Amino acid sequence: MGWPLVVGSFEFPHVKAYPATIGSGGATPDKAGAIFMSDERRERQVQRAREQLHVPPLAGWRKVLDYTAAGSTFGLLITAAAVLIGTNDYSLAIGCFVGATIAAIVWWIDSPSICNWEIDADRPLGLIGAFVILAMGLLVAYWTYDKQVDFELHQLHGVLVPADDPMPQNACGTIPSNAVVVFLGDVASVVQSFPHTVLSVHRQSVLTLERTDDGGIAVVVDIRSSDGKIVARLNRDGFLVNEHNSLEMKRIDKSSLVVEDEYGKEVLNARHLNKHAFRLTGILQYPGMNPIHIPFAPHFSACSSNAGSSDININ
């Protein structure tokens, strides 16, 4: 009398397996003195069972996707991600969460105690579970990215990334495709050659525009307090705020920077509008002269384009 064939976690109820005995006539079904049949014979019987039940062979991918290894990998990656978040290394933490999500999906679809892909009734459960794990992994990765952005926006140094704002209406008309525009107060300055001085004081350059190595634009300017100390600096490397000579720094996104001095005055308000435009307002202070206020203007009524060595000169 036989019993259902069981291979690993898979049971074939319609196929009977028998113990075998050694005799002169070969192995024959017998209860007494039973030994297990050879691996080769068992494999042939399993193959016949698969053909009877129309079950696709899964040995190939099961050699690659092992649920026990996937479970261990998941635990290691989750631990690594937690450590990386604690050290503010969010980019690597996101990578660990993505890897952990893949490991969790492999564990789910390959664990015989949860989902048997050789049983038709189990396959919907396997797919649903895989999608749920994927959705949870994406949510955790997005949460980590949001933490990364918040961390970066509170740093006193960084880079102003071009936003996707439309080009403001201005008096310069059509802007050449190879030009960039700097908006200072109500003046729009169109620049086509680099480096270029946009603003000078007493014939000394105080605000210039340069091209970066990747083809972007960089505004170079020092924002100082009344005693001449630097409050904030913009250059090719990005921006730097002096925490010892400023009251507050605000960033609503990666494209904006607002700095207040120790007296609570807004001395810098900069926004990288898009790849071809930069807007700046604030207060420029230099020893021996009155502060130069660059106010916010809703309209740009003046245009400066290729105006010699400096677009705007203040004496």
C-alpha positions in Angstrom: 0.0 0.0 0.0 1.4 3.4 -0.9 1.1 6.9 0.4 1.0 10.3 -1.2 4.3 11.4 -2.6 5.9 14.3 -0.7 8.9 16.1 -2.1 10.2 18.9 0.2 7.1 20.9 1.0 5.1 19.8 -2.1 2.6 17.0 -1.9 1.3 15.0 -4.8 -1.8 13.3 -3.5 -2.6 11.4 -6.8 0.8 9.7 -7.0 1.7 6.9 -4.6 5.2 6.2 -3.5 6.3 2.8 -2.2 9.4 1.7 -0.2 11.7 -0.7 -2.0 13.5 -3.8 -1.0 16.7 -5.3 -2.4 16.2 -8.6 -4.2 17.6 -10.7 -7.0 14.9 -9.4 -9.2 15.6 -5.7 -8.3 13.6 -3.4 -6.1 10.0 -4.3 -5.5 7.2 -2.8 -3.5 7.3 -4.3 0.0 6.6 -3.2 3.6 9.2 -5.3 5.2 12.9 -4.4 5.2 12.0 -1.2 3.3 14.7 1.2 2.2 14.1 4.5 0.3 14.4 4.3 -3.5 17.4 5.9 -5.2 17.5 9.6 -5.9 17.4 9.0 -9.6 14.3 6.8 -9.4 12.6 9.4 -7.1 13.4 12.2 -9.6 11.8 10.2 -12.4 8.7 9.6 -10.2 8.5 13.3 -9.4 8.8 14.2 -13.0 6.0 11.8 -13.9 3.9 13.4 -11.2 4.6 16.9 -12.6 3.5 15.7 -16.0 0.3 14.2 -14.6 -0.6 17.4 -12.7 0.7 19.8 -15.4 3.1 21.4 -12.9 5.9 23.5 -14.4 9.4 22.6 -13.1 10.7 25.2 -10.6 14.1 23.8 -9.7 16.0 26.3 -11.8 14.9 29.5 -10.1 14.7 27.9 -6.7 18.4 27.3 -6.9 18.8 31.1 -7.3 16.0 32.3 -5.0 16.5 30.7 -1.7 14.1 31.9 1.0 16.3 31.2 3.9 19.1 33.3 2.5 16.6 36.0 1.5 15.4 36.2 5.1 18.9 36.6 6.5 19.7 39.2 3.8 16.5 41.1 4.7 17.5 41.3 8.4 21.0 42.5 7.6 19.8 45.2 5.1 17.2 46.5 7.5 19.8 46.8 10.3 22.2 48.5 7.9 19.6 51.0 6.8 18.7 51.9 10.4 22.4 52.5 11.2 22.8 54.6 8.1 19.8 56.8 8.9 21.3 57.3 12.4 24.5 58.7 10.7 22.4 60.8 8.2 23.6 58.8 5.2 20.2 58.6 3.6 21.3 57.7 0.1 22.8 54.4 1.1 19.9 53.8 3.5 17.5 54.1 0.5 19.6 51.5 -1.4 19.5 49.2 1.6 15.7 49.5 1.9 15.3 48.7 -1.9 17.5 45.6 -1.4 15.5 44.6 1.7 12.3 44.9 -0.3 13.6 42.6 -3.0 14.8 40.1 -0.3 11.4 40.2 1.4 9.6 39.5 -1.9 11.9 36.5 -2.6 11.3 35.2 0.9 7.6 35.5 0.5 7.3 33.8 -2.9 9.8 31.0 -2.1 8.9 30.1 1.5 7.1 26.7 1.2 5.2 27.3 4.5 3.6 30.5 3.1 3.1 30.1 -0.6 3.3 27.0 -2.7 3.6 28.1 -6.3 3.0 24.6 -7.5 -0.6 24.8 -6.2 -2.8 27.0 -8.3 -4.8 28.2 -5.3 -1.7 29.6 -3.7 -0.6 31.8 -6.6 -3.0 34.7 -6.1 -1.9 34.9 -2.5 1.7 34.9 -3.6 1.1 37.8 -6.0 -0.9 39.8 -3.6 1.7 39.4 -0.9 4.5 40.4 -3.3 2.7 43.6 -4.3 1.9 44.5 -0.7 5.6 44.1 0.2 6.6 46.2 -2.8 4.2 48.9 -1.8 5.5 49.0 1.8 9.1 49.1 0.5 8.4 52.0 -1.7 6.7 53.9 1.1 9.7 53.4 3.4 12.1 54.5 0.7 10.0 57.6 0.0 9.9 58.4 3.8 13.7 58.1 3.9 14.1 60.3 0.8 11.8 62.9 2.5 14.0 62.7 5.6 17.1 63.3 3.4 15.6 66.4 1.8 14.6 67.8 5.2 18.2 67.2 6.5 19.7 68.9 3.4 17.4 71.9 3.7 18.8 72.5 7.2 22.4 72.4 6.3 24.4 75.7 6.3 26.1 74.7 3.0 24.8 73.2 -0.2 23.9 73.8 -3.8 20.9 75.7 -5.2 19.3 73.3 -7.7 17.5 74.9 -10.7 13.8 74.8 -10.3 11.3 74.6 -13.1 9.7 78.1 -12.7 8.6 80.0 -15.8 10.8 82.8 -17.0 9.4 86.0 -15.5 8.0 88.7 -17.8 10.7 91.4 -18.3 11.6 94.3 -20.5 14.3 92.4 -22.4 11.9 90.7 -24.8 13.0 87.4 -26.3 15.9 85.9 -24.5 18.5 84.1 -26.7 18.7 80.3 -26.1 22.3 80.4 -25.0 21.8 83.3 -22.6 20.9 83.4 -18.9 19.1 86.1 -17.0 19.8 87.5 -13.5 17.0 89.4 -11.9 18.1 92.1 -9.4 15.3 94.2 -8.0 13.4 95.4 -11.0 16.4 95.0 -13.4 16.8 92.0 -15.7 20.4 91.4 -16.8 20.9 89.2 -19.9 24.3 87.5 -20.0 25.8 85.5 -22.9 29.5 85.5 -22.1 31.2 84.2 -19.0 32.4 85.1 -16.5 30.5 88.4 -16.5 30.2 91.2 -13.9 26.5 92.0 -13.3 27.0 94.5 -10.4 30.0 96.6 -9.4 30.5 99.1 -6.6 33.1 101.9 -7.2 34.3 99.9 -10.2 34.9 96.8 -8.1 33.1 93.7 -9.1 30.7 92.5 -6.3 28.4 90.2 -8.2 29.4 88.0 -11.1 27.9 85.3 -13.2 29.9 82.2 -14.2 29.3 78.9 -16.0 29.8 75.7 -13.9 31.6 72.6 -15.3 28.3 70.9 -15.9 26.9 73.8 -18.0 24.9 75.4 -15.2 25.1 78.9 -13.9 26.7 80.2 -10.7 26.1 83.5 -9.0 29.2 84.7 -7.2 28.6 87.3 -4.4 29.4 87.9 -0.7 26.7 89.1 1.6 28.2 91.1 4.5 27.1 92.6 7.7 27.6 96.3 8.6 31.0 95.5 10.1 32.2 93.8 6.9 32.0 90.2 8.1 30.6 87.7 5.7 27.0 86.5 6.5 26.6 84.3 3.4 28.5 83.5 0.3 27.4 82.2 -3.1 30.0 80.8 -5.5 30.7 78.0 -8.0 30.6 75.5 -5.1 27.1 76.5 -4.0 26.4 78.5 -0.9 27.7 78.8 2.6 26.0 80.6 5.6 28.1 81.8 8.5 26.3 80.5 11.6 28.2 82.9 13.8 27.0 86.0 11.9 23.4 85.2 11.0 20.2 84.8 12.9 18.2 82.4 10.7 18.4 80.5 7.4 15.3 79.4 5.6 14.9 77.0 2.7 11.5 76.1 1.4 13.1 73.8 -1.3 16.4 72.9 -2.9 16.2 76.0 -5.2 15.8 78.7 -2.6 17.8 80.4 0.2 16.8 83.1 2.6 19.2 84.5 5.2 18.6 87.0 8.1 21.4 88.8 9.8 21.8 89.1 13.6 19.4 92.0 13.6 16.6 90.0 11.9 17.0 91.8 8.6 16.6 89.7 5.4 20.0 90.3 3.8 19.7 87.6 1.1 16.8 86.0 -0.8 18.0 83.9 -3.7 16.1 81.5 -6.0 17.5 79.5 -8.9 14.3 79.9 -11.1 15.4 77.5 -13.8 18.4 76.6 -15.9 18.5 80.0 -17.5 17.4 82.4 -14.7 18.4 83.4 -11.2 16.7 85.9 -9.0 18.3 87.7 -6.0 17.2 90.3 -3.6 18.7 91.5 -0.3 21.1 94.1 1.2 24.7 94.7 0.1 26.8 96.4 2.7 30.3 97.7 2.3 32.5 99.8 4.7 32.3 103.5 4.0 29.0 103.6 2.1 25.3 103.3 2.7 23.7 99.8 2.4 22.5 98.9 -1.1 19.0 97.6 -1.0 17.9 95.2 -3.8 14.2 95.0 -3.2 11.7 92.4 -4.5 9.9 93.7 -7.6 6.8 92.1 -9.1 7.8 93.5 -12.5 11.1 94.0 -14.3 10.9 97.3 -16.0 14.6 97.7 -16.8 16.8 95.6 -19.0 20.6 95.4 -19.2 22.3 93.4 -21.9 25.9 93.3 -22.8 26.4 96.7 -21.1 30.2 96.8 -21.2 32.3 95.5 -18.4 29.5 95.7 -15.8 25.7 95.8 -16.3 25.1 97.8 -13.2 27.7 100.1 -11.6 27.1 102.0 -8.3 29.4 104.8 -7.3 
